[in-house]
Amino acid sequence: MILVLVETRESEILDLSLKIINYANHLPDFSDKVSGLMIGEKPISIESKIKNTKLDKIFHFQEEKLGHYAPDAYAAVISKVVNDLSPQLVLAPATAQGNDLLPRVASKLGVGMASECLAVKKRENKLIVTKPIFGGSLLADMELRTTPALLTMKPLEMDSENFENQNNKMEIKELNFSLPADVFQLKVGDLEEPVEEGISLSKARKVVGVGRGIKSKEGLEIHQKLAASLGAAMGGTRVAVDNGWIPPDNQIGQTGKNINPDLYIACGISGATQHIVGCQEAGTIIAINNDPHAPIFSRCDYGIVGDLFEIVPEIIEKLK
């Protein structure tokens, strides 16, 4: 059995949870049924979203004290469910909550866990996870030797929309057990979204992204003009952040933000896996790079091979 932790926010199921459910159902090396675990109030979208997945069943635990995330209480619930059901894998979204919660569960259960995973597979009966290391500059395959394996995930190949076979007969099983009072001492009081200057990267319908190819802080100016011409948000790769060209909050990728705009223009971005994770859901990807062999050209809808500082000004003129 594979158990997926279904995370909610503001009475809505997180899209990443749905994508992980779909990913789990398509793992080629696993024939296990996929079940979900939801903690707290049932979201209003459960009928329209969860029941259209291929979940075998969903376990639901509700406690009036769990209006917001309570780390120790959530860890206690998950630990009990895991002990009762003995799943082979426990998957959670690689969100702030998921990355905080699963280490607590792993500690209680005495098992291994890995965070920010891109993929999981079996190799010669060994459980292998692929995840970024050294701040996202490299990808590594690692073996987990304990069962269950606990993973927070941002899968590379995932889709929340195209579920095979709607499952309207899925069982929602209510869990009823008591928790010790001390697990409620620590809990989140309220959630506040960070204040973003300009167009919000997470909500933008158009995004211009920059990478190593812009060469310097001065090279950013023409791309900011392109973004302004399009009414687009600015983003970029880890290299662009590390060099101080764009702020950390505008990083796109495995260790940054996931975006899903209608249009993404990747300027001077090679297309490393860590970046593709963050932009793969864009409706249309246009890549501009002077290297015809750059990996981004295998992941984009339209590619332009050439000098950014010649091509981008031409695009701006055409937009006028």
C-alpha positions in Angstrom: 0.0 0.0 0.0 1.1 3.6 -0.7 -0.2 6.3 1.6 -0.4 9.9 0.3 -0.9 12.7 2.8 -3.5 15.0 1.4 -2.7 18.6 2.3 -5.3 21.3 2.4 -5.1 25.1 2.6 -8.0 27.5 3.1 -10.5 24.6 2.7 -9.1 23.6 -0.6 -7.1 20.5 -1.5 -3.6 21.4 -2.6 -3.0 20.7 -6.3 0.4 19.1 -5.5 -1.4 16.5 -3.4 -3.6 15.5 -6.3 -0.5 15.3 -8.6 1.3 13.1 -6.1 -1.8 10.8 -6.0 -1.7 10.5 -9.8 2.1 10.0 -9.7 1.8 7.2 -7.2 -0.8 5.4 -9.3 1.5 5.4 -12.3 4.7 4.1 -10.5 5.8 1.3 -12.8 7.6 -0.7 -10.0 4.7 -0.7 -7.6 1.5 -2.6 -7.8 0.2 -1.3 -4.4 -3.1 0.3 -4.0 -3.0 4.0 -3.2 -4.8 5.5 -0.2 -5.0 9.0 1.1 -4.9 10.4 4.6 -6.5 13.8 5.4 -6.3 15.5 8.8 -8.6 18.3 9.9 -11.8 19.7 8.5 -13.0 18.2 5.2 -12.4 20.7 2.4 -15.3 21.8 0.3 -13.5 20.4 -2.8 -13.4 16.8 -1.6 -16.3 15.7 -3.7 -15.2 17.3 -6.9 -11.5 16.5 -6.6 -10.7 13.5 -4.5 -13.5 11.4 -5.8 -12.2 11.8 -9.3 -8.8 10.3 -8.5 -7.9 6.6 -8.4 -7.5 6.5 -4.6 -8.6 3.2 -3.2 -9.9 4.9 -0.1 -9.2 8.0 2.0 -8.8 8.0 5.7 -10.0 11.1 7.5 -9.2 12.3 11.0 -11.0 15.3 12.4 -10.5 16.9 15.7 -11.9 20.3 16.7 -8.5 21.4 18.0 -7.0 20.9 14.6 -8.2 24.1 12.9 -4.6 24.8 11.9 -1.5 22.7 11.5 -0.3 21.3 14.8 3.0 19.4 14.1 3.0 17.0 17.1 -0.7 16.2 16.7 -0.4 15.6 13.0 2.7 13.4 13.5 0.9 11.4 16.2 -2.1 10.7 13.8 0.2 9.7 10.9 2.3 7.5 13.1 -0.7 5.6 14.4 -2.2 5.2 10.9 1.2 3.9 9.5 1.5 1.4 12.4 -2.0 0.2 11.7 -1.8 0.0 7.9 1.9 -0.8 7.3 2.2 1.0 4.0 5.4 0.6 1.9 5.6 4.3 1.0 4.3 7.4 2.7 4.3 10.4 0.3 3.6 14.0 1.2 3.8 17.3 -0.8 7.3 19.0 -0.6 5.7 22.1 1.0 6.8 23.9 4.2 4.3 21.8 6.1 5.3 18.5 4.5 9.0 19.1 5.0 8.4 20.0 8.6 6.0 17.1 9.3 7.6 14.0 7.8 10.9 14.2 9.8 8.8 14.3 13.0 7.0 11.1 11.8 10.2 9.4 10.8 11.7 10.2 14.2 8.6 8.7 16.0 8.7 5.5 13.8 12.4 5.1 13.7 12.6 5.0 9.9 14.3 6.9 7.1 12.9 9.7 5.1 14.0 11.9 2.2 12.8 15.4 1.3 12.2 17.3 -2.0 12.3 14.0 -4.1 11.8 14.1 -7.8 11.2 10.4 -8.4 11.0 7.0 -6.6 11.7 3.6 -8.1 12.8 0.1 -7.4 16.2 -1.2 -8.6 17.0 -4.8 -7.9 14.5 -4.8 -5.1 16.1 -1.7 -3.6 14.1 1.5 -3.1 15.8 4.4 -4.9 14.9 8.0 -4.7 16.1 10.8 -6.9 16.6 14.2 -5.1 18.7 17.3 -5.5 21.9 17.8 -3.4 24.4 20.6 -2.8 21.7 23.3 -2.9 20.1 21.9 -6.0 23.2 21.9 -8.2 23.3 18.1 -8.5 20.9 15.2 -8.6 21.6 12.1 -6.6 20.1 8.6 -6.5 19.8 7.4 -2.9 18.8 4.1 -1.4 16.3 4.0 1.5 16.6 0.8 3.5 13.8 1.1 6.0 10.1 0.4 5.6 8.0 2.4 5.3 10.0 5.0 3.3 8.8 8.5 4.0 9.2 11.0 1.1 8.2 14.6 0.5 7.9 15.0 -3.3 7.8 17.4 -6.2 7.6 14.7 -9.0 9.1 15.5 -12.3 6.3 13.7 -14.3 2.9 14.5 -12.8 -0.5 15.6 -13.8 -3.5 16.5 -11.6 -6.1 16.7 -14.4 -6.1 13.6 -16.5 -7.1 10.9 -14.1 -7.8 7.5 -15.6 -11.2 6.1 -14.6 -13.2 8.3 -12.2 -13.6 6.5 -8.9 -16.9 7.7 -7.5 -17.2 4.6 -5.3 -14.1 5.5 -3.3 -14.7 5.0 0.4 -14.1 7.8 2.9 -13.3 6.1 6.2 -13.5 8.3 9.3 -10.9 7.6 12.0 -11.9 7.9 15.6 -9.2 7.8 18.3 -8.0 10.1 21.0 -4.8 12.0 21.1 -2.8 13.0 24.3 -3.3 16.6 25.4 0.3 17.6 25.1 0.4 17.1 21.3 -1.7 20.3 20.9 0.8 22.6 22.7 2.4 23.6 19.4 0.3 24.7 16.6 0.1 27.3 13.8 -1.9 30.3 14.8 -2.5 31.9 11.4 -1.1 31.9 7.9 0.0 35.1 6.1 1.0 35.2 2.4 4.3 37.1 1.9 4.0 40.6 0.4 5.3 40.5 -3.2 6.4 43.6 -5.1 5.0 44.0 -8.6 3.3 41.0 -10.3 3.1 37.9 -8.2 5.2 35.2 -9.6 3.0 32.4 -8.3 -0.2 33.9 -9.8 1.2 35.5 -13.0 -0.2 34.4 -16.4 3.0 35.4 -18.1 6.5 35.0 -16.8 10.0 35.9 -18.1 12.8 33.8 -16.6 16.5 34.5 -16.7 19.5 32.3 -16.2 23.3 32.3 -16.5 23.0 33.5 -20.1 22.2 37.1 -19.1 25.9 37.3 -17.9 25.5 40.1 -15.4 23.2 42.4 -13.4 23.3 44.8 -16.3 22.0 42.1 -18.6 18.8 41.9 -16.5 17.6 45.4 -17.7 16.5 44.4 -21.2 14.7 41.3 -19.8 12.9 43.5 -17.3 11.7 45.6 -20.3 10.5 42.5 -22.0 8.5 41.5 -18.9 7.1 45.1 -18.7 6.0 44.9 -22.3 4.2 41.7 -21.7 2.8 42.5 -18.3 4.8 39.6 -17.0 6.4 38.7 -13.7 10.2 38.2 -13.5 11.7 35.0 -12.3 14.9 33.0 -12.8 17.2 30.1 -11.9 19.3 29.4 -8.8 22.3 30.8 -10.6 20.5 34.1 -11.2 19.6 34.2 -7.5 23.1 33.3 -6.3 24.6 36.0 -8.4 22.2 38.6 -7.0 20.5 39.3 -10.3 17.0 38.5 -8.9 15.7 38.1 -5.3 15.4 34.6 -3.7 11.6 34.8 -3.7 11.7 34.9 -7.5 13.6 31.7 -8.0 11.8 29.1 -10.1 12.6 25.4 -9.7 13.0 22.5 -7.3 14.4 24.7 -4.5 12.2 27.7 -5.5 8.7 28.2 -6.7 6.5 26.2 -9.0 4.7 28.3 -11.6 1.9 27.5 -14.1 1.6 30.6 -16.3 0.0 30.6 -19.8 3.3 31.7 -21.2 6.9 31.3 -19.9 9.9 32.8 -21.8 13.1 31.2 -20.6 16.1 33.5 -21.5 19.6 32.2 -21.2 18.4 29.2 -19.2 20.0 25.8 -20.0 17.1 23.8 -18.7 18.6 21.7 -15.9 16.1 19.3 -14.3 16.0 21.4 -11.1 14.6 24.3 -13.0 12.2 22.3 -15.3 10.5 21.0 -12.1 9.3 24.5 -11.4 8.1 25.5 -14.9 6.9 22.3 -16.4 3.2 23.2 -16.0 3.5 26.4 -18.1 1.0 26.4 -21.0 3.6 27.5 -23.6 7.4 27.6 -23.0 9.5 29.7 -25.3 13.3 29.2 -24.9 16.0 31.6 -26.1 19.6 30.3 -25.9 22.7 30.5 -28.0 23.5 26.8 -27.4 21.5 24.7 -29.8 22.2 21.6 -27.6 20.8 23.2 -24.4 18.4 20.8 -22.6 15.7 23.5 -22.5 15.1 23.0 -26.2 13.8 19.4 -25.6 11.3 20.7 -23.1 10.0 23.9 -24.8 7.2 24.5 -27.3 9.2 27.0 -29.3 13.0 27.5 -29.3 15.1 30.4 -30.6 18.9 29.8 -31.0 20.8 33.0 -30.9 22.1 36.0 -28.9 19.7 37.1 -26.2 20.9 40.7 -26.5 19.9 40.8 -30.2 16.7 38.7 -30.0 15.1 40.2 -26.9 15.2 43.8 -28.2 13.6 42.7 -31.4 10.8 41.0 -29.5 10.2 44.2 -27.5 10.0 46.2 -30.7 7.5 43.7 -32.3 5.4 44.0 -29.1 5.2 47.7 -29.5 
